[in-house]
Amino acid sequence: MRLAAASLVAVAAFLASCGPETITLPTPPMAAETQQLVALYDMPTATLDTSNIDKVRTDAQARLDELNLDWLPGVVSDLLVKLRTRLDDGSLPTDPAAQPQARRAQITAVAEIQRICVGWDNPASAPDQATNGSLNLTAIVDTGRINAEAWATATACRVRFPAADNSGAIVVTPSVVMATLDGTLIIYLLAPLPTDPAQASFLLTFSGSISRGDQMRSASFDFEVVNKSVRFRVPANGGDAIVTVGTTLGIQGANAGFSCDLTTLTCQKSS
Amino acid sequence: MLAIALAAATLVAASPARAQTAAEPTPTTTPEPAAPPPAPTPSTSTTTTTEGGTTTTVETTTVNGPPAETATVHAPPPAAVPPPEENIPKLDERTAFMVGRNTLKLGILAFEYGILRQLSVGSDPPAWAARAVVDVWVPNVHLKYQILDRDPVWLAVLGAVYYARLDGRQDVSGHLINAPLSLFATFKVHPRIHLHAEGAYIFARLEGSGDLSRVQWNGGAPLRAGQVGLMAQFRISRIVSLTATGRYQFYVADIPFNATTTTDPYTTATVTGQLVPGFRHPWEVIGGVAVLWKQFHMIVGGGYGYYFLPGLDIPNTSRTFVPDLSLAVVL
């Protein structure tokens, strides 16, 4: 009988020692700075007038060449779609603006997506992380709500644009971009995670290096993709103007907006 | 929980358990006090006393010497004898009472077989029956051991293991083990009133890969929880009792999970996290009637609160009517 009691005590002590395993969420990098950047895109700070708009346009065109807008937004959008797929499979939240339901079980989680880059081959070769590099995306869900900021690390990630087709035909096109991405990408969601790359809306801050062909350069920039249009920031007059890329360049300052024709290189005040 | 176990150990150490059978009341003969000094003439006297339901008549005849005594004992009518405790069927579900040695109990909430007087083994049919509504088998077994039988206090411990293989869906692979451990303490506070207390620790572990999280999140099963329960049983007749039951979950831990999936040949996704229960302290209150014939037990009742799945002790996620029905045949 005493043995039974002792066994009971031992079992109870064992169970009592089984404390909860709590998860510690990682801190998003540069969270405060990213928030400020989002606010800046909504409220530009540069003072624009006809005397300085041409310089701003020239700076914007030079900046445009550094942003790799022909392929980099696609890489990020594709990554976000993969994240959305995984979160949907787990019934996890995908909209940073959605309020969690009250009195329901809430999830706190870290989602990590490791995506082996497709590489430069056309057609794409089998997944080969050693050769083609990878992108590692981290997103956090805090008490039932996805944090708007996700971040990724690119490690020797080889990207081909246009994307390799799967038809088996080898097409050699002079305009094919073969880039290698190394660095940190901070992605701030401006809308729910997309189910289709074309639906993605986000702010991207990149810091690292990008190689195109045999040229490698360090880069640090940011841009927004909103409703299929791209916006980026250009310093001007001690502030920042926001440039919207389209058939024309829209340049928005704190006090005025201009529309610049890239053919005639002239700007007209629009607001 | 630990404190309760330590208290149990102390009680056991202080007094070894004895057989659960209550001592049968036996008729007793009460001797009369010493007779008075002898009288010079023969005389006869009769004394009648009643004690413990037994009537004793003593006739004393004295003839010039020490008195000679004859005693006649009249047994009371059978109906006047209170039923021995052992003959009153015990409520053995969620109490410290046992089903009995070599006794098989087949019920809708539990199959139970008494291996020894103080040890029984069983299984819960509802968990097996879950297969009818969800694509999961839940085989389970439990052991109940009575560690103290010292009227008016009884103590018993019940350990159970529930296993669920979660591979009914294409994107799920893994298993769930749920192991509730309960300590029951029964106190007879009055010949007709028993208090049945319970402390339970529910430990479960979910392991595997794939979208286990989805299964888990929809179920809302706590992986570590502490619950207490109390049932008051008022016996209004030999077989019929009124019961009032309450149950409260005083502790629940967040539920950790980890799932890795490969969504395409280039992409691997890992989700690591924890589920924070939306309501940490579910409760239920139930009133009912227990009818305990020797070979048939029936408990019927109803209440309100968060329904706790019988055996598994997993609470529902919303407040609702709480049914309580248990039917069992005792062989």
Chai-1 contact restraints between the chains, C-beta under 6 A:
chainA,res_idxA,chainB,res_idxB,connection_type,confidence,min_distance_angstrom,max_distance_angstrom,comment,restraint_id
A,M1,B,V12,contact,1.0,0.0,6.0,A-B,restraint_1
A,M1,B,P16,contact,1.0,0.0,6.0,A-B,restraint_2
A,M1,B,A17,contact,1.0,0.0,6.0,A-B,restraint_3
A,A4,B,I147,contact,1.0,0.0,6.0,A-B,restraint_4
A,A5,B,A9,contact,1.0,0.0,6.0,A-B,restraint_5
A,A5,B,V12,contact,1.0,0.0,6.0,A-B,restraint_6
A,L8,B,A5,contact,1.0,0.0,6.0,A-B,restraint_7
A,L8,B,V157,contact,1.0,0.0,6.0,A-B,restraint_8
A,V9,B,A5,contact,1.0,0.0,6.0,A-B,restraint_9
A,V9,B,A9,contact,1.0,0.0,6.0,A-B,restraint_10
A,A12,B,M1,contact,1.0,0.0,6.0,A-B,restraint_11
A,A12,B,L2,contact,1.0,0.0,6.0,A-B,restraint_12
A,A12,B,A5,contact,1.0,0.0,6.0,A-B,restraint_13
A,A13,B,L2,contact,1.0,0.0,6.0,A-B,restraint_14
A,L15,B,Y201,contact,1.0,0.0,6.0,A-B,restraint_15
A,A16,B,L2,contact,1.0,0.0,6.0,A-B,restraint_16
A,P20,B,A253,contact,1.0,0.0,6.0,A-B,restraint_17
A,P20,B,D254,contact,1.0,0.0,6.0,A-B,restraint_18
A,E21,B,P256,contact,1.0,0.0,6.0,A-B,restraint_19
A,I23,B,G273,contact,1.0,0.0,6.0,A-B,restraint_20
A,I23,B,Q274,contact,1.0,0.0,6.0,A-B,restraint_21
A,K82,B,T267,contact,1.0,0.0,6.0,A-B,restraint_22
A,T85,B,T263,contact,1.0,0.0,6.0,A-B,restraint_23
A,R86,B,A269,contact,1.0,0.0,6.0,A-B,restraint_24
A,D89,B,D211,contact,1.0,0.0,6.0,A-B,restraint_25
A,G90,B,S213,contact,1.0,0.0,6.0,A-B,restraint_26
A,G90,B,R214,contact,1.0,0.0,6.0,A-B,restraint_27
A,G90,B,V271,contact,1.0,0.0,6.0,A-B,restraint_28
A,S91,B,R214,contact,1.0,0.0,6.0,A-B,restraint_29
A,S91,B,W217,contact,1.0,0.0,6.0,A-B,restraint_30
A,R103,B,G278,contact,1.0,0.0,6.0,A-B,restraint_31
A,R104,B,G278,contact,1.0,0.0,6.0,A-B,restraint_32
A,A105,B,G220,contact,1.0,0.0,6.0,A-B,restraint_33
A,A105,B,L275,contact,1.0,0.0,6.0,A-B,restraint_34
A,A105,B,P277,contact,1.0,0.0,6.0,A-B,restraint_35
A,A105,B,G278,contact,1.0,0.0,6.0,A-B,restraint_36
A,Q106,B,V276,contact,1.0,0.0,6.0,A-B,restraint_37
A,I107,B,G273,contact,1.0,0.0,6.0,A-B,restraint_38
A,I107,B,L275,contact,1.0,0.0,6.0,A-B,restraint_39
A,T108,B,G273,contact,1.0,0.0,6.0,A-B,restraint_40
A,T108,B,Q274,contact,1.0,0.0,6.0,A-B,restraint_41
A,A109,B,V271,contact,1.0,0.0,6.0,A-B,restraint_42
A,A109,B,G273,contact,1.0,0.0,6.0,A-B,restraint_43
A,V110,B,T272,contact,1.0,0.0,6.0,A-B,restraint_44
A,A111,B,V271,contact,1.0,0.0,6.0,A-B,restraint_45
A,E112,B,T270,contact,1.0,0.0,6.0,A-B,restraint_46
A,I113,B,A269,contact,1.0,0.0,6.0,A-B,restraint_47
A,Q114,B,T268,contact,1.0,0.0,6.0,A-B,restraint_48
A,R115,B,Y266,contact,1.0,0.0,6.0,A-B,restraint_49
A,R115,B,T267,contact,1.0,0.0,6.0,A-B,restraint_50
A,I116,B,Y266,contact,1.0,0.0,6.0,A-B,restraint_51
A,P127,B,P265,contact,1.0,0.0,6.0,A-B,restraint_52
A,P127,B,Y266,contact,1.0,0.0,6.0,A-B,restraint_53
